[in-house]
Amino acid sequence: MKGRVRPKLAVWKFASCDGCQLSLLDCEDELLQLAELVQFANFVEASSKVQRGPYAVSLVEGSITTAHDRERIQAVRADSAVVITIGACATSGGIQALRNGADVAEFTRHVYAHPEYISTLRDSTPISAHIKVDYELFGCPINKQQLVEVISAFLHGRKPRIYSHSVCVDCKLRGTPCLTVTRGIPCLGPVTHAGCEALCPSYGRGCFGCYGPKESSNPASLMQHLSTHLGQPDVALSRLLRSFTAEAPPFASARKPYEPAT
Amino acid sequence: MTARESTSTVARPLRMEVSGLQSLVAALWTAGYRVLGPTVGEGAIVYGEVRTIADLPAGYTDEQDAGHYRLRQRDDGALFGYNVGPHSLKRFLLPPRERLFTTIRTGKQLAVEPEPVPTEKLAFLGAKACELAALLTQDRVFSSDQHPDVQYLARRRGMFLVGVSCTKAGGSCFCTSMGTGPKVESGADLALTEVVTASEHYFLVEIKTAAGADLASQLPLRPATIDEQRQAELRIADAATQMGRHLSTVGLKELLARSTDSPHWDEVASRCLSCANCTLACPTCFCNTVEDVTDLAGDHSERWRRWDSCFHDDFSYLHGGSVRASVKSRYRQWLTHKLSTWIDQFGTSGCVGCGRCITFCPVGIDLTAECAALQARTT
């Protein structure tokens, strides 16, 4: 790598909490080494010095919730060779997508002193609903080691070592006995994309589904089992799938039978 | 595995007191073994280090059914009064993650550092008959003449096994269907049967190998009486009548081979989560993947092996896509390999009837019920 022009990396924020791009700053041990390999050309959370594009890689955090952002993401795409979306907001619409299908005007009346200043789209949508995305990194927030892995894979021209299997696999690798089977705890692990190394189950808490649906996710079957065998009430099942990745299509459709009639 | 197992002397069973079991554990540590066995973990009986018999799950049992496992207390203080739990011996012989070699680049030089061959001597106390059958099944996979697995065989060669026959069966058990239990017949150096009565608590000990005889010679044992032998046999016979599940293996290999287009696979796929729990809990499923890790600069790379599963999309990924894109095709592959093509490949069934895949399926899919459904469709 040495002697070559370092590729320009940009970090963009849309509707989000900043937690995912903070993961990049949180890469304390790797950050200096990373800075030798790429130029942080546009990363306002780290530096107000911004270089113009085009960029070799853009990391995009957040969902599209305003008409302005809908335009801005097109400019990001046009200025970037590779677009990698990071986190639940960018990949599924995030927790703010819970408003999708509800009356947004009524929400704004209740929440804001001056709702007339609020200009927002009806739905919160993932970046991939607007532009072609080259790679999606899941999580709420993302796992910083996975972020380094994706950047490293990009720099070396190889496939990132990121798994699309269930969180259960990580419980099994760790040796954590299944919480649902041994303690009757509802857990989204079997339908959720790995990436957290089964953090919550290792502390005895069922998976929250932060990483969204795994490949070939079948939450409908899991919900039915939790309902009929674990006696989980409908409201609990609907809430289980109404969190960080609520609008990811497999989760959104699987909770429908358990939602209160409106 | 070879010389030790071939000992055919049928010695008279011996009687060992509970204190003798403590001497057995101590003798193994003294002989340089790291002794593993059942211990009480979070909500389940898991495998861990056994320093003294106080580490064993005294007075515990388990309750098992499809998608259901609960630790329960029993009132007799038995040390081995439960069936197999979430862990199996493959955890120790084929670790979930294992580094194979390291490559270091210095300038234009590449140095490959192979991983040292494992030298740790492992002993396992309390292996049930199905666990030992699974071990022999994995041995056939990893000791083939063409592709012997160096790491596996190094761990396996030095292993000392204390088997324990089951005196109760669980709700997911069907070892009698597979001919693997509940009595420990082979695969162990010593075979124990625990007997707890109102007034006594002792073990019947059978010596199975020369290494077993060697260890037994250091223990306080005496020949068992006919009644003591009968007490042990009665309890094993009891376990055989308690099997919670049954698998009819007659014609099953052929049935699966001709059932590739059965509509039943779609029905299973509607329930299957493709989460891989069945394959990872299975003591014989051996699929693994090999991957390379690099540091950011690309000067240091490592090759690792990790557990994988035929339920993963990536697992059958070839140029252009996954060969088994649908969950239906993945479940069919798993069941057909386990119970049919495994026999073509390795000469035995891949299933030992331990029931882990049934108990640890989060939605309780039951291999024996799925086979029965396939059998019912064709009759």
Interface residues (C-beta under 8 A of the other chain):
Chain A: M1 E30 Q33 L34 L37 V148 I151 S152 L155 H156 R158 R161 Y163 S164 H165 S166 C168 V169 K172 L173 R174 G175 T176 P177 C178 L179 T180 V181 T182 R183 C187 G189 P190 V191 G204 K214 E215 S216 S217 N218 S221 L222 Q224 H225 H229
Chain B: G41 E42 G43 A44 V46 G67 H68 Y69 R70 L71 G85 P86 H87 R91 P96 R97 S270 R271 C272 L273 S274 C275 A276 N277 L280 A281 E291 D292 V293 T294 D295 L296 A297 G298 R306 W307 S309 F311 H312 D313 D314 S326 V327 T359 F360 P362 V363 G364
